[in-house]
Amino acid sequence: MKKVYIILMIVICFFGNVNFVDAVSDTATSTVVMDIDSKRILYEKNKDEKRLIASITKIMTAVVAIENKNLDDMVTIGEEVLPMYGSNIYIEVGEKMTLRDLLYGLLLRSGNDAAVAIATYVGGTEEKFVEMMNAKAQELGMKNTIFRNSHGLDEDTQNYSTAYDMALLSSYANTLLEYCEITNTKKWTVSNDLKSYIWYNRNKLLTTYEYATGGKTGYTPKAGKTLVTTANKNNLNLTIVTLNDNNEYVTHESLYEYIFSKYENVLLIDKNNFYVDDYFYDGEIYVKQSFSYPLTKTEKKLTETIVSIYKLDDYKNNDKVGEVTVLLNDKELYKENIYIRTEEKKEQGLFSKIITFFKGLFNL
């Protein structure tokens, strides 16, 4: 009986692993699935392994451009585009195009010539622009990232990052309206005095997966296929990064389906419906921010919200009077200050007195 029991346990464990593999098809060297809003990692493999990143570099190129220049600026293309090879939008020296259109060419068609034209216009030189890229990376906490060019080609200069760092970048980029609009566009048309362009988005997931919202493709022989995408379902906003994956679109769709089936975005603090009974103050208490977090069904049962109200003898409108803390499995997940609003409470008190007066007057 003892041998049978041991064999049975091995079989159970084995099939448990098979079920997990069936749920997720991940052929990448490095992978991260991140919730964009909370930055929680929901799945990872070799997340901090430094690798060449190819054209997903251009996400940072777009971020720096969007934050430092007016997208309606007219850019005159210079000789910086002449050495560019690989994926290009084939702009010519002397041609004029808005920065916005160049960004569409950068993100939809992965134009290397668009990248250096943008870098030269925004930074003055590409070298200066790369300094701006690295400064932004440090600001975002991308500790294992180094940019040496604006485009991602890696024959002469090489850009290194990790799946985790690129997920941080993607999450940040998706707070920029212009970036979201561009990467969600399937087709863009441009016309000027010289010629016309029709650009189709290279991100195939936008047409094959109904919940996809954007992203950026990348490839060089040295880096392999790199891909950053975003998707939204049931108010859960995710980004996926894969580095060196020959089956990248299958990986991304498989991971999205797995995570969407396992997690939901749970509203744990609602600033529009925040109420605590039996507190010390003549006024309305409130919080400034709502808080949502991706949780599994099991994790939802392990969350706890603790409200602490201080008793202040002397207080004024909008003073801090407490804290609300969210715990997950007895560990602090989030903390938000609680404030008192006294002015509105007084107005409401007066209004209530008037209502009470008329009700008594007319025996209502």
C-alpha positions, 0 to 999 in steps of 0.5 A: 500500500505504501508504494501505491500511495507514493506513486499516486502522489507522483501522478497527482503532482505530475498532472497538476503541472501539466494543467498549468502548462496547458493554461500558459504557453510561454516560449520566451526567454524572459517574460513579465505580465504586469498590472499597469495601474498597480504595477503588480507582477502577475506572472514572470520568468527571468524578469531581471535578466538583461537582454538586447531589446531591439525596437521596443526601444522606441517606446522610450523614444516616443515617451521622451518626444511626447513629454518634451515637444509639441506633437504638431511641430513641423520637423525638417528631415536631415541627413541623420536618416541616411545611414539607417537600415532595416525597418524604415518609413523611407523619409527623405532629406529635406522632407517635412513632417509633423512630429506626430506623424513621425511618431506614427511611423515610429510606433506603427512601422518601427521606422529607424529613420523616424527614430533618428529624425525624432531624436535629432529634433527633440534632443538637438543630437541623437547623443543628447537625446539618448541622455534624455532616454537614460535619465527617464529610465532612471526616473522610472526605476528601470535599474537594469536598463541602458540606452545607447541609441534611439532605434534599437539596432544593435550592430554598432551600439546596443540597448539592454534592458529586462522584461521587468524594466520594459513592463515599467516603461510600458505601464508609464507610457500608457499614462500618456494619452498620445502614446495610447492613441498611436499604439492603438491605431491600426492604420495611419495615412500621411500626405505632404508636398512630396508623397503620401504614406499609408502605414499599418500597425505591425502589432498583429495582436490588435487584429487577432485578440479582441482585448488588445489595446496597443504595444510595440514590436521588435526584432534583430538577429541578435535580440530575437523577437521582442514584443510589448503589448497591452490589453484590457478586460473587465477593468483589468489593464495589463501589459506583457513583455516578452524577450527572445520569443519566436512564438510571441503572439501565441505567448501573449494571447495565452498569458492574457487569457490565463491572467484574465481568467485568474484575476479581477480588479477589485475596488478596495477603497472607494473615495466616492463611497467612503463611510465610517460610523461612530467617529469623533468629528462634526463633519464628513470624513473622506479619502482623496484616492480610490484604490483597486488591486488585481486579486484572485478569488482566494486572495479576495478572502484574505484582504482586510481593511483597517480604519484608524481615526485619531481624536483631535480636540482642535481641528480644521477643514481638510485636516488629516484625522486618520488612516485606512490600511488594506492588508493582504494575507496580513501584510500591508498592501496600501495605506491612504490618509483620512481627512475631515471636511467641516465646511460642507458638513455645516452647510448640510447641517443648516439645510437639514435644520430647514427641512426639519423646520418645514416638516414640523410646520406642515406636519409632514 
